[in-house]
C-alpha cells in the first residue's frame, strides 16, 4: 500500500493488530487440519486396524486437543485490554531485608516467565534494598496478550520460609505486592490536567561509578487527585524519563476509569490492601512443607522451584477460567 509506512507509528499499530488477527486465523486453520488428520487416521484404523495407525491416531488426537485448549485460552483473553503490553510494579511489604529479598524473587519469577515466552522486558525504575533485594521495581513486559496473561499476578504475595538472613534459622513470613497495568497507546485518550501533576526531578541512583548519573535525569510524577505516583530513571535523559512516566501514569488512570465504568469502584482499593496478613492472593510455602496455592482459584503446585523459576502458566490459566466463571455468578 502506497504511503502506508509514511506514518511509522500508525503503521506499527496496524501491524500489531494484523499479527493478532493472523494468530487467530492460523490457529483456526491449524485446528481444522488437525481434525481432518484425525478423521483420516480413524478411517485407516477401520480399514486395517494396524498398531501403527492407532498410534498415529492417538498422537493426532492429542495434537487436536492441545490446539483446542490454545484456542480456548484465546477466547478467555478477549477483554478489550488483554492484548496490550503489561506494566509491572513490585513493592516490598513491611519486614525489611526479608520482604526486599522476596520482592526480588518475585521480580525474577516474572522476568523468567517473560523470557520463556520470548517477550521483551524494559525496566523503568528500581530501588534497591538496604541490605539485599529490592524495595520497589517497575518494568514493562512487551508481547502478545502480556497484560491479559499477567493480570493474574496482581495482588499481595506471601512467602513462608526459613530465612537465609536469620542466624537462628527461624521461619519467617514475608509479603510483597505486584500490580499489573496495561500499557495503553495514544489511540486511547486520557485527559490529564497539568495542574493536577506534581513533577519532581532527581539524580538517578545506582551501584556507583559510571552507573550513577551526574545530572537530575530521574523523574517522579504525582497525580494529585488520585494519589498515583510514578517514577522512571532508566532512560538516558530527563525528557525520555518524563515521557515514559507519563505513559505509565496514563495507563494507570485509564485502568482506574475502566473499573469505575464497570461499576467496580471498590476493585482497586480491594487489590491495594495492606501488604500483610489476610490480603494475599497467593501463598508460597517453602517450610515446613512445599506448596504454592492461589487463594482465589484454589489452584496449587507442590513444586515451588519451578514456579519461582517462571512456570506460571497453570496459575494464569486457572485465573482466567475463575475470572470468567466469577463474572457469571448470580448473587441472591
C-alpha distance (Angstrom), angle and dihedral (degrees) to the residues before:
residue distance angle dihedral
X1 . . .
X2 3.81 . .
X3 3.79 113.3 .
X4 3.81 93.7 5.3
X5 3.81 93.8 127.1
X6 3.80 94.3 42.7
X7 3.80 87.8 92.1
X8 3.81 99.2 48.0
X9 3.81 96.1 -177.4
X10 3.80 94.5 51.2
X11 3.81 91.6 42.9
X12 3.80 90.7 53.9
X13 3.81 91.2 51.7
X14 3.79 91.6 50.6
X15 3.79 90.4 46.6
X16 3.83 90.0 52.5
X17 3.82 90.8 51.9
X18 3.80 89.9 47.3
X19 3.81 91.4 52.0
X20 3.82 91.8 51.7
X21 3.81 92.0 48.9
X22 3.81 90.7 45.7
X23 3.80 90.1 54.2
X24 3.81 90.6 53.6
X25 3.82 93.2 47.4
X26 3.82 92.7 45.4
X27 3.81 90.8 49.7
X28 3.82 91.9 50.5
X29 3.79 91.7 49.4
X30 3.79 90.5 47.5
X31 3.82 90.9 52.0
X32 3.81 90.6 51.0
X33 3.80 91.3 49.6
X34 3.82 92.1 48.9
X35 3.80 90.4 49.6
X36 3.82 91.7 50.2
X37 3.83 91.0 48.0
X38 3.79 90.6 52.3
X39 3.82 93.4 49.4
X40 3.82 91.5 49.9
X41 3.80 91.5 50.8
X42 3.81 91.2 48.8
X43 3.81 88.1 54.8
X44 3.81 89.6 51.7
X45 3.81 90.1 52.3
X46 3.81 90.9 51.8
X47 3.81 89.5 52.2
X48 3.83 103.4 43.5
X49 3.84 106.7 3.4
X50 3.83 91.0 -146.8
X51 3.81 122.4 168.1
X52 3.79 89.6 -126.1
X53 3.80 92.7 57.3
X54 3.81 91.2 47.5
X55 3.80 91.4 51.6
X56 3.78 92.1 48.3
X57 3.81 91.0 47.9
X58 3.80 92.1 51.8
X59 3.81 90.7 49.8
X60 3.81 90.4 48.6
X61 3.81 90.7 50.4
X62 3.81 92.6 53.3
X63 3.81 90.6 47.1
X64 3.82 89.2 51.2
X65 3.81 91.4 47.6
X66 3.81 92.0 49.3
X67 3.79 91.9 52.8
X68 3.81 91.3 47.7
X69 3.80 89.8 54.6
X70 3.80 89.3 49.5
X71 3.81 89.9 51.6
X72 3.79 89.9 48.6
X73 3.79 90.1 55.3
X74 3.81 89.5 51.4
X75 3.80 88.7 55.9
X76 3.80 90.7 48.2
X77 3.82 88.2 53.9
X78 3.78 94.0 59.2
X79 3.81 100.9 113.6
X80 3.79 116.2 120.9
X81 3.81 95.1 -106.7
X82 3.82 100.5 34.9
X83 3.81 94.9 99.2
X84 3.81 93.2 55.6
X85 3.79 127.9 101.6
X86 3.81 115.6 -96.4
X87 3.80 129.2 -118.9
X88 3.81 108.9 -150.9
X89 3.81 121.7 -158.9
X90 3.81 120.7 -175.4
X91 3.81 125.2 -172.7
X92 3.79 129.4 -178.5
X93 3.80 116.3 -127.6
X94 3.77 128.5 -139.3
X95 3.78 112.9 -55.5
X96 3.79 106.8 82.1
X97 3.79 117.0 -132.8
X98 3.81 94.2 6.2
X99 3.80 93.7 57.6
X100 3.81 93.0 41.6
X101 3.80 89.8 53.9
X102 3.81 90.3 48.1
X103 3.82 90.6 50.8
X104 3.82 88.8 53.3
X105 3.82 90.2 49.8
X106 3.82 90.2 53.2
X107 3.79 90.5 48.7
X108 3.80 90.6 52.3
X109 3.83 90.8 47.4
X110 3.81 93.1 54.4
X111 3.80 93.7 42.0
X112 3.81 91.0 51.2
X113 3.82 89.9 49.7
X114 3.82 90.4 51.7
X115 3.80 92.6 46.4
X116 3.81 90.6 51.8
X117 3.82 88.7 53.9
X118 3.83 90.2 49.4
X119 3.81 89.0 -118.4
X120 3.79 121.8 153.7
X121 3.83 119.4 -112.4
X122 3.79 121.8 -153.1
X123 3.82 117.8 -175.4
X124 3.80 118.2 -145.2
X125 3.78 106.3 174.6
X126 3.79 141.2 -9.6
X127 3.80 133.6 -177.2
X128 3.79 112.6 -162.9
X129 3.80 122.3 -139.6
X130 3.80 119.1 -107.5
X131 3.82 92.8 -113.8
X132 3.80 107.4 7.4
X133 3.78 141.8 -14.7
X134 3.80 125.2 15.3
X135 3.79 135.3 -60.9
X136 3.80 92.2 -154.6
X137 3.77 141.5 -11.5
X138 3.79 137.5 -173.4
X139 3.80 126.8 -168.8
X140 3.79 141.3 152.3
X141 3.81 123.5 -121.5
X142 3.80 110.8 -156.1
X143 3.79 119.8 -160.8
X144 3.82 144.2 98.2
X145 3.82 110.1 -53.1
X146 3.81 91.9 -9.1
X147 3.80 92.8 149.2
X148 3.79 94.4 43.8
X149 3.79 91.3 54.2
X150 3.79 99.0 38.8
X151 3.82 97.4 47.7
X152 3.81 86.2 84.7
X153 3.82 87.9 71.2
X154 3.82 96.0 57.6
X155 3.80 111.3 116.4
X156 3.80 142.5 44.9
X157 3.81 119.0 -35.4
X158 3.83 121.3 -157.7
X159 3.81 125.8 -153.9
X160 3.82 126.7 -165.0
X161 3.80 116.5 -172.4
X162 3.79 146.8 125.6
X163 3.78 101.7 -80.6
X164 3.82 116.4 -118.7
X165 3.82 86.4 -156.1
X166 3.82 95.1 55.7
X167 3.81 112.4 88.4
X168 3.81 88.4 -160.6
X169 3.80 92.4 59.5
X170 3.79 93.7 -125.1
X171 3.78 126.9 162.5
X172 3.83 115.9 -103.5
X173 3.80 134.4 -169.2
X174 3.81 117.6 -144.9
X175 3.80 134.4 -176.6
X176 3.79 134.8 -156.9
X177 3.79 132.5 167.8
X178 3.79 129.2 -131.6
X179 3.81 120.6 -166.0
X180 3.79 123.4 -172.9
X181 3.81 123.5 -159.6
X182 3.82 129.5 176.0
X183 3.81 115.2 -112.2
X184 3.79 98.3 -128.6
X185 3.79 122.0 -159.3
X186 3.79 134.1 -135.6
X187 3.81 92.2 -87.2
X188 3.80 87.8 76.3
X189 3.78 111.9 69.6
X190 3.81 119.6 -142.5
X191 3.79 117.1 178.5
X192 3.80 109.8 -139.3
X193 3.78 117.5 175.5
X194 3.78 115.1 -142.9
X195 3.81 89.1 -138.2
X196 3.82 89.0 61.3
X197 3.80 91.6 60.4
X198 3.78 131.5 86.7
X199 3.80 109.6 -165.9
X200 3.81 121.3 -166.5
X201 3.80 126.5 -178.4
X202 3.78 124.6 -159.6
X203 3.77 142.2 159.5
X204 3.80 115.3 -75.2
X205 3.77 116.0 -113.0
X206 3.77 126.1 -133.0
X207 3.76 146.5 142.9
X208 3.79 94.1 -67.8
X209 3.79 137.9 -97.4
X210 3.78 116.0 49.5
X211 3.80 92.6 -6.7
X212 3.79 91.9 72.6
X213 3.79 117.6 79.0
X214 3.79 117.8 -127.4
X215 3.81 92.3 -150.7
X216 3.80 133.1 62.8
X217 3.81 95.3 -100.3
X218 3.82 100.6 138.6
X219 3.81 116.2 95.9
X220 3.80 132.7 -154.2
X221 3.83 118.1 -170.7
X222 3.80 121.3 -168.9
X223 3.80 118.6 -166.2
X224 3.81 99.8 -149.1
X225 3.85 100.4 -158.9
X226 3.82 94.5 51.9
X227 3.80 99.8 26.6
X228 3.81 91.4 -129.6
X229 3.81 112.5 153.8
X230 3.82 122.2 -162.1
X231 3.81 126.8 -176.2
X232 3.79 131.2 -173.0
X233 3.80 128.5 178.3
X234 3.78 106.7 149.0
X235 3.80 98.6 88.7
X236 3.80 121.0 87.2
X237 3.78 99.0 -116.7
X238 3.79 138.6 38.3
X239 3.80 89.5 -120.0
X240 3.81 92.3 55.0
X241 3.80 92.2 46.3
X242 3.79 91.1 50.0
X243 3.81 92.1 49.8
X244 3.79 92.0 49.9
X245 3.81 92.3 45.9
X246 3.82 89.9 51.7
X247 3.82 89.9 51.8
X248 3.80 90.6 53.3
X249 3.82 91.8 45.7
X250 3.82 91.7 49.9
X251 3.80 90.3 50.2
X252 3.79 93.1 51.6
X253 3.80 93.7 46.4
X254 3.79 91.1 49.1
X255 3.79 91.4 50.8
X256 3.80 89.3 49.9
X257 3.79 91.3 52.7
X258 3.80 91.6 47.0
X259 3.78 89.8 55.9
X260 3.79 90.8 51.4
X261 3.80 92.2 49.5
X262 3.79 89.0 53.5
X263 3.80 90.1 55.0
X264 3.81 90.6 -112.2
X265 3.77 97.5 119.8
X266 3.78 91.2 148.3
X267 3.82 95.0 49.8
X268 3.79 96.2 90.4
X269 3.80 93.0 46.6
X270 3.80 90.9 49.3
X271 3.81 89.4 52.2
X272 3.77 91.9 49.4
X273 3.76 97.8 56.8
X274 3.77 119.7 147.1
X275 3.80 108.9 -66.6
X276 3.79 94.8 -113.1
X277 3.79 146.5 67.7
X278 3.79 118.2 -4.6
X279 3.81 95.5 11.6
X280 3.79 100.2 83.3
X281 3.79 123.6 117.0
X282 3.80 92.7 -166.2
X283 3.81 136.9 21.1
X284 3.80 125.2 -150.7
X285 3.81 110.0 -161.8
X286 3.81 115.3 -172.4
X287 3.83 96.4 163.1
X288 3.05 141.7 73.4
X289 3.83 84.2 4.7
X290 3.80 133.5 0.2
X291 3.79 117.9 -108.8
X292 3.79 138.2 132.3
X293 3.81 114.9 -161.1
X294 3.79 132.0 179.7
X295 3.80 107.9 -142.6
X296 3.82 94.0 -155.0
X297 3.79 99.8 51.6
X298 3.84 100.4 20.1
X299 3.82 87.8 -131.1
X300 3.81 110.0 148.2
X301 3.79 143.3 177.9
X302 3.79 131.9 -158.5
X303 3.82 91.9 -156.8
X304 3.82 105.1 77.5
X305 3.80 93.0 165.1
X306 3.82 90.7 65.1
X307 3.79 93.0 45.3
X308 3.81 93.8 48.8
X309 3.80 87.1 49.5
X310 3.80 90.1 60.7
X311 3.82 104.9 -88.0
X312 3.82 94.0 138.7
X313 3.81 102.1 137.4
X314 3.81 94.2 103.3
X315 3.80 92.9 53.1
X316 3.81 91.8 44.8
X317 3.80 93.5 49.9
X318 3.82 91.8 47.9
X319 3.81 90.5 49.9
X320 3.81 93.5 50.9
X321 3.81 91.2 51.4
X322 3.81 92.0 44.6
X323 3.81 93.2 49.3
X324 3.81 91.5 50.6
X325 3.82 93.5 47.5
X326 3.82 90.9 45.5
X327 3.79 91.0 54.9
X328 3.82 89.7 59.0
X329 3.80 96.4 47.8
X330 3.79 113.4 120.3
X331 3.78 117.1 -143.1
X332 3.77 122.4 -153.2
